[in-house]
Amino acid sequence: MSGTDALSAPVPATSQRHRKVVSVLGARPQFVKAVPVSRALAAAGWEEVLVHTGQHYDEDMSAVFFRELELPPATVNLGVGSGSHGSQIGEMLIGLERVLLGSRPDWVLVYGDTNSTLAGALAACQRRIPLAHVEAGLRSFNREMPEEHNRVLTDHCSDILFCPTENAVRNLAREGITKGVQLVGDTMYDAMLAFVGRARATSDVLERLGVTSGGYVLATLHRAANADDPAILSRVVGALADLDEPVVFPVHPRTAKQLVGLQAQGLVPNGRLRLIEPVGYLDMLRLEENARVILTDSGGVQKEAYFLGVPCLTLRNETEWVETVNTGWNRVIGTDREAIVRHVRSVIAPSTPRVAFGDGTSSQKIVEALTQRLEGGRAR
């Protein structure tokens, strides 16, 4: 190699300033959001300490995602498990403080709006370590949701706020937050682009369930306001059973606990309703892409329906993802039994173009921003 070639060659990551980030994950959607970011961090020469809080801890909600998405094994698993909000966050804080003291990272990276998100944010602030929030600026404007408090508090703690949409940027500005705000797009869109081809090629979930493309409804339900209220849950399940087409319903563990009581009372009908165990990411993508319509209270599923061009009905009274509603691909319909049936029977795919949440390079933009702030000495 000539001297000129040597000067122009890329500098090996090992000779660069050592960079370290602690990424805090705990729930199924966060694993999906983190995969493309973890890949981008590795490509840029960062050391990532991946902390799994254990908020989602069973096989179907956790381990299968690490395997399918080739997410590096967690460096630390706090094993917190289920419990009240206060006990979960308290145990996470104790464990995260130990991790941060031992690893001394340049950044703490948190995702979304779970108890793991808030615990990561508080731990970073207490140790005065710069904090970056992926999926910042979302607002449902419903303070009865624990997730809304987690979002707001995390945003007000953060040094860099990575927003998926322009509306998220505006939400932050209304709260007086403009410093450190960056519009990067949505890392779940990055993940979908990376894995949807594999899902099409490898998942046989439709064949296993005996359903055909466009010939079934897909439903998910997990939020506390719906799953923990027997009256609401029975209305939703009753509506699903009233439909005259197959309904595939992967049941979240939280929802499954409540369904046991309803089944004992004879309030969970059978018919065309297919209650199944939670599925992995690849199976879920294939189920979403081939459904005629999706019913959900999940923010991530609303987005994936939008990415894949499948009509969605949101079983809530509000949504953070207003872009999906404004383009007609998503309707917020609540949980009234008759309304659910009516909307499912009448829904059709709109002709409105879908504007993706970014261009599929959100993760690279996030890593570039972390690197620039670190090298510029402006992290805090």
C-alpha positions in Angstrom: 0.0 0.0 0.0 1.4 3.4 -0.9 1.7 6.2 1.6 -1.2 8.0 -0.1 -3.3 4.9 0.1 -2.5 4.4 3.8 -3.6 8.0 4.6 -6.9 7.6 2.8 -7.7 4.2 4.1 -10.4 4.0 6.8 -9.1 4.2 10.4 -9.8 0.9 12.1 -12.3 1.1 14.9 -9.8 -0.1 17.4 -7.6 2.9 16.9 -10.4 5.4 17.4 -11.4 6.8 20.8 -13.1 4.0 22.7 -16.8 4.6 22.7 -19.3 2.8 25.0 -23.1 2.9 25.2 -25.4 1.2 27.7 -28.7 0.2 26.0 -31.6 -0.5 28.3 -34.3 -2.9 27.0 -37.0 -4.7 28.7 -40.1 -5.3 26.5 -40.8 -7.0 23.2 -41.2 -3.8 21.0 -37.9 -2.5 22.4 -36.0 -5.5 21.1 -37.3 -4.8 17.6 -36.4 -1.1 17.8 -32.9 -1.8 19.1 -31.8 -4.4 16.5 -30.9 -2.0 13.7 -29.4 0.5 16.2 -27.2 -2.3 17.7 -26.0 -3.2 14.2 -25.2 0.4 13.4 -23.3 0.8 16.7 -21.2 -2.3 16.0 -20.5 -1.1 12.5 -19.3 2.3 13.8 -17.0 0.6 16.4 -19.0 1.3 19.5 -19.0 -1.1 22.5 -22.6 -1.8 23.5 -23.5 -3.0 27.0 -26.9 -4.5 26.4 -29.0 -4.5 29.6 -32.2 -6.6 29.6 -34.3 -5.5 32.6 -36.4 -8.7 32.5 -39.7 -6.7 32.2 -40.7 -9.2 29.5 -39.1 -12.5 30.6 -40.8 -15.5 29.1 -39.7 -17.3 26.0 -42.4 -16.0 23.7 -42.0 -12.4 24.7 -38.2 -12.2 25.0 -35.8 -15.0 24.1 -37.3 -15.8 20.7 -36.8 -12.2 19.6 -33.1 -12.3 20.5 -32.7 -15.4 18.4 -34.8 -14.4 15.4 -33.5 -10.9 15.1 -29.9 -11.9 15.8 -29.8 -9.4 18.6 -26.5 -9.9 20.6 -27.1 -11.7 23.9 -27.8 -9.3 26.8 -24.6 -8.4 28.6 -26.6 -8.1 31.8 -30.1 -9.5 32.6 -31.5 -7.9 35.7 -34.3 -10.5 35.9 -36.8 -8.0 37.4 -39.9 -9.8 36.1 -43.5 -8.7 36.8 -44.7 -6.6 39.6 -46.2 -3.2 40.4 -44.9 -0.2 38.5 -43.1 1.1 41.6 -41.5 -2.2 42.5 -40.4 -2.8 38.9 -38.8 0.6 38.5 -37.2 0.4 42.0 -35.6 -3.0 41.3 -34.5 -1.8 37.8 -32.9 1.3 39.3 -30.8 -0.7 41.8 -29.6 -3.0 39.1 -28.9 -0.3 36.5 -26.9 1.8 39.0 -24.6 -1.1 39.5 -24.2 -1.5 35.7 -23.5 2.2 35.1 -20.9 2.3 37.9 -19.1 -0.7 36.5 -19.2 0.2 32.8 -18.8 4.0 32.9 -20.5 4.5 29.5 -20.4 7.6 27.3 -24.2 7.4 26.7 -27.2 5.6 28.1 -29.7 4.7 25.3 -33.4 4.1 26.1 -36.3 3.2 23.9 -40.0 4.0 23.9 -42.2 4.4 27.0 -42.0 1.4 29.3 -41.0 1.1 32.9 -37.6 0.0 31.6 -37.4 3.3 29.7 -38.1 5.4 32.7 -35.7 3.4 34.9 -32.9 3.8 32.4 -33.6 7.5 32.2 -33.6 8.0 36.0 -30.5 5.9 36.5 -28.6 7.9 33.8 -29.6 11.3 35.3 -28.7 10.2 38.8 -25.2 9.2 37.7 -24.9 12.3 35.4 -24.4 10.2 32.3 -25.7 11.6 29.0 -29.1 10.2 28.0 -30.5 9.6 24.5 -34.2 8.7 24.0 -35.2 6.8 20.9 -38.8 7.4 19.9 -39.0 10.8 21.8 -41.9 13.2 21.5 -44.8 10.9 21.3 -47.9 12.0 23.2 -51.3 10.4 23.6 -52.4 13.3 25.9 -54.0 10.7 28.2 -52.4 11.0 31.6 -54.2 7.9 32.8 -51.7 5.8 30.8 -48.5 4.9 32.7 -46.8 5.0 29.3 -47.6 8.7 28.9 -45.9 9.6 32.2 -42.9 7.5 31.2 -42.6 9.3 27.9 -42.9 12.8 29.3 -40.5 12.2 32.2 -37.9 10.5 29.9 -38.1 13.3 27.4 -37.5 16.0 30.0 -34.4 14.0 31.3 -32.8 13.5 27.9 -29.8 15.1 26.3 -30.6 13.9 22.7 -34.2 13.3 21.7 -34.5 11.1 18.6 -38.0 11.8 17.1 -39.6 9.4 14.6 -42.0 12.1 13.1 -42.4 15.8 12.6 -45.4 15.7 14.9 -43.2 14.4 17.7 -40.9 17.3 17.2 -43.8 19.7 17.5 -45.0 18.0 20.7 -41.7 18.6 22.3 -41.6 22.2 21.2 -44.9 22.8 22.8 -43.3 21.6 26.1 -40.4 24.0 25.6 -38.0 21.2 24.5 -36.0 22.2 21.4 -32.3 21.6 22.4 -31.0 18.2 21.4 -34.1 17.4 19.3 -33.4 15.4 16.1 -35.8 14.1 13.5 -34.4 10.8 12.5 -37.4 8.6 11.5 -38.5 5.3 13.1 -36.1 2.4 13.8 -39.0 0.0 13.7 -39.3 0.9 10.0 -35.6 0.1 9.6 -36.2 -3.3 11.3 -39.2 -4.1 9.1 -37.3 -3.4 5.9 -34.5 -5.6 7.1 -36.6 -8.6 8.1 -39.8 -8.6 6.0 -38.1 -10.5 3.2 -37.0 -13.2 5.6 -40.5 -13.4 7.1 -41.9 -14.0 3.7 -39.4 -16.7 2.8 -39.2 -18.6 6.1 -42.4 -18.2 8.1 -45.0 -20.9 7.7 -47.4 -19.4 10.3 -50.3 -19.1 7.8 -50.0 -22.7 6.9 -49.8 -23.8 10.5 -52.9 -21.9 11.4 -54.8 -22.9 8.2 -55.6 -19.4 7.1 -55.1 -17.7 3.8 -53.8 -14.3 2.7 -56.6 -11.7 3.0 -58.9 -14.3 4.6 -58.6 -13.5 8.3 -58.6 -10.7 10.9 -55.5 -10.3 13.2 -56.1 -9.0 16.7 -53.8 -8.1 19.6 -54.6 -6.6 23.0 -52.3 -6.0 25.9 -52.6 -2.5 27.5 -53.6 -2.4 31.1 -56.7 -0.3 30.5 -58.1 -3.0 28.2 -56.6 -6.3 29.4 -57.1 -5.7 33.1 -60.7 -4.6 32.9 -63.0 -7.7 32.6 -65.8 -5.7 31.2 -63.7 -4.2 28.4 -62.0 -7.4 27.7 -65.2 -9.4 27.4 -66.6 -6.7 25.0 -63.6 -7.0 22.8 -63.5 -10.8 22.8 -67.2 -10.9 22.2 -66.9 -8.6 19.2 -64.1 -10.8 17.8 -66.3 -13.9 18.2 -69.2 -12.1 16.4 -67.2 -11.7 13.2 -68.0 -14.0 10.3 -64.4 -14.7 9.3 -61.4 -16.3 11.1 -59.8 -14.2 13.8 -56.2 -14.9 14.8 -55.5 -13.6 18.3 -52.0 -14.1 19.7 -52.6 -13.7 23.4 -50.2 -11.6 25.5 -49.4 -13.1 28.9 -51.1 -10.2 30.7 -54.3 -10.8 28.6 -54.1 -14.5 29.1 -54.4 -14.2 32.9 -57.6 -12.3 32.5 -59.0 -14.6 29.9 -58.8 -17.5 32.3 -61.4 -15.8 34.5 -63.6 -15.0 31.6 -63.4 -18.5 30.3 -64.4 -19.9 33.7 -67.5 -17.7 33.5 -68.3 -18.9 30.0 -67.7 -15.4 28.6 -65.1 -16.4 26.0 -66.9 -17.9 23.0 -65.1 -20.1 20.5 -66.4 -20.1 17.0 -64.0 -18.6 14.5 -61.8 -17.0 17.2 -58.4 -18.6 17.3 -56.6 -17.9 20.6 -52.9 -18.7 20.1 -49.6 -18.2 22.1 -47.6 -15.1 21.3 -45.6 -15.5 18.1 -42.1 -14.4 17.2 -41.2 -11.3 15.1 -41.0 -13.1 11.7 -44.3 -14.9 12.2 -45.9 -11.6 13.4 -44.7 -9.7 10.3 -46.2 -12.4 8.0 -49.5 -12.4 10.0 -49.7 -8.6 9.8 -48.9 -8.4 6.1 -51.5 -11.0 5.1 -54.4 -10.0 7.3 -57.4 -8.3 5.8 -57.5 -5.9 8.7 -55.7 -5.6 12.1 -57.3 -4.8 15.4 -54.9 -3.7 18.2 -54.1 -1.5 21.1 -50.4 -1.7 20.4 -48.5 1.3 19.0 -45.9 -0.9 17.3 -48.6 -3.0 15.6 -50.3 0.2 14.4 -47.1 1.3 12.8 -46.3 -2.1 11.2 -49.8 -2.3 9.7 -49.1 1.1 8.2 -45.7 0.1 6.9 -47.2 -3.0 5.3 -50.2 -1.3 3.8 -52.9 -3.1 5.9 -55.9 -1.3 7.4 -55.8 -1.0 11.1 -58.5 -0.4 13.8 -57.1 0.8 17.1 -58.9 -0.4 20.2 -58.3 2.7 22.2 -59.7 6.2 22.4 -56.5 7.9 21.2 -53.2 7.1 19.5 -49.7 8.5 19.6 -49.3 7.6 15.9 -51.6 10.3 14.4 -49.9 10.0 11.0 -51.5 6.6 10.5 -54.9 8.1 11.2 -54.5 11.3 9.2 -53.7 9.2 6.1 -56.8 7.0 6.6 -54.9 3.7 7.2 -55.9 3.6 10.9 -59.1 4.3 12.7 -59.4 4.9 16.5 -62.6 3.0 17.4 -62.6 2.4 21.1 -63.9 -0.9 22.6 -67.7 -0.9 22.1 -68.7 -4.4 20.9 -71.1 -3.3 18.2 -68.8 -0.5 16.9 -65.9 -3.0 16.6 -68.0 -5.4 14.5 -69.3 -2.6 12.3 -65.9 -1.2 11.6 -64.3 -4.6 10.8 -67.1 -5.3 8.3 -66.9 -2.0 6.6 -63.1 -1.3 6.5 -61.3 -1.1 3.2 -57.7 -0.1 2.3 -57.6 3.6 1.4 -56.0 4.9 -1.7 -54.1 7.6 0.3 -50.3 7.2 -0.1 -48.4 6.1 3.0 -45.5 8.3 4.0 -42.9 6.0 5.7 -41.5 7.1 9.1 -38.1 8.0 7.7 -36.1 6.4 4.9 -34.9 3.3 6.6 -31.6 4.8 7.8 -32.9 6.1 11.2 -30.4 3.8 13.1 -27.4 5.2 11.2 -28.5 8.7 11.9 -28.8 7.9 15.6 -25.3 6.5 15.8 -23.8 9.4 13.8 -25.5 11.9 16.3 -24.1 10.0 19.3 -20.6 10.0 17.8 -20.6 13.6 16.8 -21.8 14.8 20.3 -19.2 12.6 21.9 -16.3 13.8 19.7 -17.5 17.4 20.1 -17.5 17.1 23.9 -21.0 18.4 24.0 -22.8 15.4 25.4 -23.7 17.2 28.6 
